[in-house]
């Protein structure tokens, strides 16, 4: 079987696997929201491409696109972490087949390159190229610009895959993109205005001379081949390590967290939550990612003149507190699906677990609270604003997120990063997550239109405190409704292990 036939066969198998998945119908809602988001992005990119194309044609500088692309590629790199997984989640069945394992890996890598998401940036490049072509650029140069821009996106996709794979193995590999992008951004902070002008003049002259030359295309083609080869080798080696569970382990001192013993069974479940965060790759990775994102936005708001509009300040303040709940509690009880049968042995075991989770995620909010004190001291946030969003999260938002315990019924693998799936289980996960992210900000802004900002924050603070203090009642209601669906949920947990 040649590689072309193998590629189409594996692509067909992937489609069939998705349709046979027990959560196929529910995942369609996730795809629908994804298509809507892509359509909104496409409209905005078309407008941006038209504007920059008109500006480049007016200035007679068609190479202006290559000044814009680095910023777009940085955004593309970050966006892929939220929307794209490594391409090897279905490679396990093929390790025991007579087909070449490297051929299977290559087919999955090529399938990622042909993904429609890589064409999103064409919505910006195409109108830009069309306008500068109408402005006097030759047809061959315009075609070369399109090919080079798409090649840069493909190189970026391979760079993302390399970083994502390394980060899945060790969080210390975050130093690689931090060093790379830090080197690009650092000159803006350490160079004077005159030195920056000199640098931009040099880059402008270089782009004018080489942007449309075959040397530039050859450089990126070689870079693409090198990254593709590295990914091919690394993916194959790491897949074998994960499938065979070849992990290098070393003995560690395990803390018993004896201070939590006084809280009885709730204390035991609190220990479980803490140790899950410390030991499991998926949960630990999301926790560290959240700390980095919250710290970055807090420092950016504190010391830079960005994100200073009313909506941006309110959104990022809320985001700092809602992040941990939005990424973890939308899948509440999914990790416990691995041992859900044991939790059903004793009466109200699940209720105690839910309370422990609630207390744990309330305690976790102390970390973003301390971080957001930086913009408070710098005068960007008010203390009342921070407290309002803190209790909005512990109250209404956690009340909303914990409702997912009733509807979640897909077991979440904890440590299988390369071969595990990370799909949307049902439409409510997206709806609840988006509501938690934006509804409080919209309510605050509406209250500020009618009253003052302080009144709006006081209203949210009081409502948040009221729902926080009534936690025993609404958690018990969630537990009772969950028990009413327990057989349906357990069937789902069993079938998705």
MOQUIZI-V93924 format. One record per backbone hydrogen bond with DSSP energy under -1.0 kcal/mol. CO is the residue of the C=O (numbers start at 0). NH is the residue of the N-H. Records with the same first field share a line. If there is no record, write none. Layout:
CO = NH / NH
//
This chain:
1 = 5
2 = 6
3 = 7
4 = 8
5 = 9
6 = 10
7 = 11
8 = 12
9 = 13
10 = 14
11 = 15
12 = 16
13 = 17
14 = 18
15 = 19
20 = 23
22 = 26
25 = 28
26 = 30
27 = 31
28 = 32
29 = 33
30 = 34
31 = 35
32 = 36
33 = 37
34 = 38
35 = 39
36 = 40
37 = 41
38 = 42
39 = 43
40 = 44
41 = 45
42 = 46
43 = 47
44 = 48
45 = 49
46 = 50
47 = 51
48 = 52
49 = 53
50 = 54
51 = 55
52 = 56
53 = 57
54 = 58
55 = 59 / 60
60 = 63
61 = 64
62 = 65
63 = 66 / 67
64 = 68
67 = 71
68 = 72
69 = 73
70 = 74
71 = 75
72 = 76
73 = 77
74 = 78
75 = 79
78 = 82
79 = 83
87 = 90
90 = 93
91 = 94
99 = 103
100 = 104
101 = 105
102 = 106
103 = 107
104 = 108
105 = 109
106 = 110
107 = 111
108 = 112
109 = 113
111 = 114
114 = 117
115 = 118
116 = 119
118 = 121
119 = 122
120 = 123 / 124
121 = 125
123 = 127
124 = 128
125 = 129
126 = 130
127 = 131
128 = 132
129 = 133
130 = 134
131 = 136
132 = 135
137 = 141
138 = 142
139 = 143
140 = 144
141 = 145
142 = 146
143 = 147
144 = 148
145 = 149
146 = 150
147 = 151
148 = 152
149 = 153
150 = 154
151 = 155
152 = 156
153 = 157
154 = 158
155 = 159
156 = 160
157 = 161
158 = 162
159 = 163
160 = 164
161 = 165
162 = 166
163 = 167
165 = 169
169 = 172
170 = 173
171 = 174
172 = 175
173 = 177
174 = 178
175 = 179
176 = 180
177 = 181
178 = 182
179 = 183
180 = 184
181 = 185
184 = 187
185 = 188 / 189
186 = 190
191 = 195
192 = 196
193 = 197
194 = 198
195 = 199
196 = 200
197 = 201
198 = 202
199 = 203
200 = 204
201 = 205
202 = 206
203 = 207
204 = 208
205 = 209
206 = 210
209 = 212
212 = 216
213 = 217
214 = 218
215 = 219
216 = 220
217 = 221
218 = 222
219 = 223
220 = 224
221 = 225
222 = 226
223 = 227
224 = 228
225 = 229
226 = 230
227 = 231
228 = 232
229 = 233
230 = 234
231 = 235
232 = 236
233 = 237
234 = 238
235 = 239
236 = 240
237 = 241
238 = 242
239 = 243
240 = 245
244 = 246
256 = 259
257 = 260
259 = 262
260 = 263
262 = 265
263 = 267
264 = 268
265 = 269
266 = 270
267 = 271
268 = 272
269 = 273
270 = 274
271 = 275
272 = 276
273 = 277
274 = 278
275 = 279
279 = 283
280 = 284
281 = 285
282 = 286
283 = 287
284 = 288
285 = 289
286 = 290
287 = 291
288 = 292
289 = 293
290 = 294
291 = 295
292 = 296
293 = 297
294 = 298
295 = 299
296 = 300
297 = 301
298 = 302
299 = 303
308 = 312
309 = 313
310 = 314
311 = 315
312 = 316
313 = 317
314 = 318
315 = 319
317 = 321
318 = 322
321 = 325
322 = 326
323 = 327
324 = 328
327 = 330
328 = 331
330 = 333
333 = 336 / 411
334 = 337
335 = 338
338 = 342
341 = 344
345 = 348
347 = 351
348 = 352
349 = 353
350 = 354
351 = 355
352 = 356
353 = 357
354 = 358
355 = 359
356 = 360
357 = 361
358 = 362
359 = 363
362 = 365
363 = 366
364 = 368
365 = 369
366 = 370
367 = 371
370 = 373
371 = 375
372 = 376
373 = 377
374 = 379 / 380
375 = 378
381 = 385
382 = 386
383 = 387
384 = 388
385 = 389
386 = 390
387 = 391
388 = 392
389 = 393
390 = 394
391 = 396
392 = 397
394 = 398
395 = 399
396 = 400
397 = 401
400 = 403
401 = 404
402 = 405
403 = 407
413 = 281
414 = 416
425 = 428
426 = 430
427 = 431
428 = 432
429 = 433
430 = 434
431 = 435
432 = 436
433 = 437
434 = 438
437 = 441
438 = 442
439 = 443
440 = 444
441 = 445
442 = 446
443 = 447
444 = 448
445 = 449
446 = 450
451 = 455
452 = 456
453 = 457
454 = 458
455 = 459
456 = 460
457 = 461
458 = 462
459 = 463
460 = 464
461 = 465
462 = 466
463 = 467
464 = 468
465 = 469
467 = 470
469 = 472 / 473
470 = 474
471 = 475
472 = 476
473 = 477
474 = 478
475 = 479
476 = 480
477 = 481
478 = 482
479 = 483
482 = 485
484 = 488
485 = 489
486 = 490
487 = 491
488 = 492
489 = 493
490 = 494
491 = 495
//
